[in-house]
Amino acid sequence: MTLPIAQDPDRLRTALDQLGGLRYAKGQGTGNDFVLVPDPDGETELSPDHVAALCDRHFGVGGDGLIRVVESSHLIEGRDLLQDHPEAVWFMDYRNSDGSVAEMCGNGVRVFVHYLAERGLVDLAPGQELTIGTRAGVRTVTRLEDGYAIDMGLWSLIDPELARESASDSLVLAAGLVDPRPALSISLGNPHTVVALAEPAELAALDLTQQPSVDPVPPNGTNVEFVVAADPLFHGDVGRVDLRVHERGVGETLSCGTGACAAAAAVRLWAGDETATRWQVGVPGGLVGVDFRAQPDGTEHVILSGPAELVFEGTVL
């Protein structure tokens, strides 16, 4: 039987040896950390083993995921987006830490755009916008004085009929819970399953080193968010929730931007208050903002805001 690369030191060393001389940077957004590989001209081929080795916290750089910084014209997905969005010059080629490809990462978008701005690849002053390409479509990012705000686009229920009927569409069991809990699955370009817990002690007692069981599992797998609502839920017109997340292909992370959006959307639906458009979501790595904005066509976009920073740069030896 072939071991997963994370359990095979020889395979990790071999993958890293193949990457000798590769330049990289390390960045994080509310503790969700990423290895960034600058590759504007699309010349660097990164296999799943390469990604997993770079993201390994013992043998590699360490990260919840990897972002290849590449111009959209050098990827099939990017070229498709450029047909309708020629302004999306840069593409966030995002991979989970196990090497699998992911559609979207909200914290990753902030770190990606911060890298572009800090390295002079784009000119982006506070208040200005930048459009980038991702596998979930284009995303528009506004630079703030203390971070970035991302228009994450539409949010949607993965199973609208079942969800609206019972406010849940699946059952989730995790280590630390005695019984399965009802959950709601939401798409932010990537899949999420949100579970409401009764109190902070339940949230703290979870063991997310083990993957939660979801029944039924959405077609492409799912991230699982466990959320506790504040008491009271609203402070003025701002709702507040706290969450922990187990990310698909990664494990527990200190933050998940799309997960924060999904958690706010689920709690808002459960509360039955569509006028509650402003939310703060506490994650182990900090605090992010989530805003729901009605569109002229009657749909609703989600705006994710929060900090991003670069930590260090280096070269694989």
N, C-alpha and C positions, 0 to 999 in steps of 0.2 A: 504494500500500500504506500502511495506517495504522501509524504507529510506535507501539510501546509507550509509555505515558505517561512512563516513566522516561527515554526518549530524546527527549522532545518538550518543551523548556523552555516554549514558549508555552502548551501544554496544562496544564503544571504551574502556571504563573502564573495562568491563568484559573481553575483549580480552587481555588487559594488565595484569589484575589480574592473568590470566591463565599462563602468562609468567614470574611470579615472580622468581627471581634468575637467569634469562637468562643473560649471558654475551654478550656484543656487543662492537663494535668500530664504530666510525664515520670517514668517509674519504671523500675527494672531489678531483675532477680533473677539473680545470678551472670553479669552481663553481657548477658543476654537483655533487650533494652530495648523499651519500649512507650510509645506516646502514649495517654494516658487522657483521654477526653472525658466530663465529667459531664453526664448527661442523664436525671435521675431520672424525669421525666414522659414520656419518649419523644417529645420534640418535635423532635429534631434528625435530619434525614435526611442520611445520609452515603452518597454514591455510591461505587463503586469508584475513580473518579478522585479524589474528595475524600480517601479513605483513602490512596491511593498518594501524593498530593501531600503530605499531612501527614507520612507516613513517609519521604519522600525526604530523604536526608542532605545534599543540596546546596541545595535550594530550600525545603524544609519544616523540620519539627521534627527528624525523623530517628527511626527506630525499626524494629525487626524486625516489629512488628505494632501494631495499634490495638485498644484496649479501650473500648467505649462502656459507661459505668456507668449502668445503667438498671434500673428496677424490673421484675420479671418480668411483672407484669400488663399491660405495654405491648407485649409481643411475643407472637406466636402460640405460639412454642416455649415461652416462659415460662408462659403461661396453661395450656398442656397439663401442664407439670410441677406447677403449683400445685394441680391437682386431687388429686394424691396426696401432694404435699409442700408444704402451705401455709406452712411455715416458710422456704421458699426465696424470700424477698422480693426479693432482688437477683439480677440476671442478668448474666453476663459475656458481652457481645456482642462476640466476638473476630473480627478480620479479619487476614489476612496482609498483609504490606507491599505486595503488588501489588494489594490491594483485594479479593481473593477471600475468601470466608467459610471459616472453619476450625471443626472440631468442638471442639477442645480444645487447651489450652496449659498445661502444668503450672507453668512459671515465671510465666506470665501470671496464673494463679489466685492465686498468692502475692502478686503485685503488686496485683492487683485488691482482694483482701481487706485488704491493708495500706492501700490508699487509703481504703477504707470506714472502717477503724478510725481512721486518722490524721485524717480529715476529720469525725469524729464522726457518721457516718451509721449506724454500729453501735457497740454497747458490747461490746468484746471484750478482756478481760484475759487474761494468760498462763494457760493451762490451760483456757480456755473454747473452745467450739466454735461454728462458724457454718456453716449450710448455704446454698449458693448454687446457682443454676441455670446450666447451660451447654448447648450443643447436643449434648454427649455424655451429658446427664443431670445429676442433682444431684451435688454434691460437698460433702463435709463437711471443713471446715478447722479445725485446732486451732492456736491461737496459742501459740508457744513463747517462752521468754525471749529467744532470739536468732533468731527467724524464725517459720516456719509449717510445719505438717505437713498434707498433703492426702491424704485417702483417695481414691485415683484409681479405685477400683472394681476390677472384674475385668480381668485381662489375658487375652488369648487368641491362639492361633495363627490367622493368616488362612487358611492352608490346612493344617488339622491332619493330614489323611491323608498328604499328601506330606511334610510337615515331620517327622512321627514316623518315617517310613520311612527318610529319608536325612539328617535333622537340617538340611536346607536345602530351600528351595522355589523359588529363583531364582538368577540369576547377575548380578553387578554389575561394571561396568567404570567406572573413574574415571580422570581425568587424573593421572598419577603411578604408575599400576599398569600393568604390561606385559600381564597376562592377566586375564580376568574371574575373579571370586572367588565361591564359593558363599555364599549369604546366606539369612537366615531372616526372614520377614515376620510381624510381631506387631502386634496392635491394642491400643491404650490408649484407645479411643474415637476415635482418629485412627490412620492407618496408618504403620507403620515397617518398614524393611528393614535388618537388622543384618548387617554384614560383619566377620568376625574377621581381623585382620592379625597378622603374626608378631612385630613388634617396633616400638618407638617411632619408629625411623627411617622405617619405612614410613608411619606415621601422619603424621609431619612432612612427608614428601615429597608428600603429596596436594595437588593443585590443585583446591580446591572452589569456585573462581570459575566453573568449568564444571559443569553439572548431570551427575551420574553417570547412566549408562545401566543400567536395571533390566529384566531379561527373565525371566519376564513381569512387567509392572507390575500391582500390585493395582488393582482396579476404580476406585478414587477417587484414583489417584496414591499417592505415598509419600514420607515423609521417609527419608533414608538415613543410617544411623549406621555409622561405622568405629570399631572398638573394639580395643584392645590390653589383654590381661589382665596384671595384675601378676605378677611372679615373685619369691616364690611368690604364688599366687592369693589365699591367705587369710593374714591376720594375726590370729591367734586365731580367732574365729568370724566375722570380718568379711571379705567378699570385696572386692577392689579392682580396678577397671578404669578406663581412660582412653578418652575418645572425642572425635571431631570429627563434626559433623553438617552435612548439607546439607538445609535445610528446604524442603518443598514450598511454592512461591509466595513464597519469601524469599531463599534462597541460604544460604551458610554463616553460622551464628550462633555467638556465644561460648558458648551454652548451650541446651539443649533439655530441659525437665523430663520430658515424656513419652518423649523419646528416651533419656534416662538410664534410665528404668524399663524400656523395651524392651531396651536393651543389657544390663542386669543380668539380665533374664529369659532372654535368649538365651544368655548365657555360663553361667548357672546350668544351663540345659537341656543345653548342650554338655558341661559338667563332670559331668553325671549325678548331681548332689547336691541333692535337693530339701530336705534339711535345712539348706542354706545360705540363711538367710532375711534376713541383714543384709549390705548392700552400701554401699560408698562409690564414687561415680562422679566422676572428675575430668574437668572440662570446661575449655576455655580460660579461662572466666570465673570459675572457682572450683571448689567441691566441693559436691555434693548427696548426701543420704542416700536409699537405697531399701530398704524393708523389705517382705517378703512375709508376710502374715498369713492363716492358715487361718480359714475361716468355718464356722459350725456345720453348714451344708448341704454341706460338703466342697469348696466352691470356695475361691478364694484372691484376696484383694485386695492391691493394691500401695499402699504409703504413700510419698509423696515429701516430703522435708523439705529446707529450705534458707532462705537469707535473702531479704529483699526490702526495697527502700528507694525513697523518692521523691527525685528529683533536683532538679527545679525546676517551676515553674508559669508560665503566661504566657497571652497572648491573641493570636490571629492578627490582624495589623494590616490 
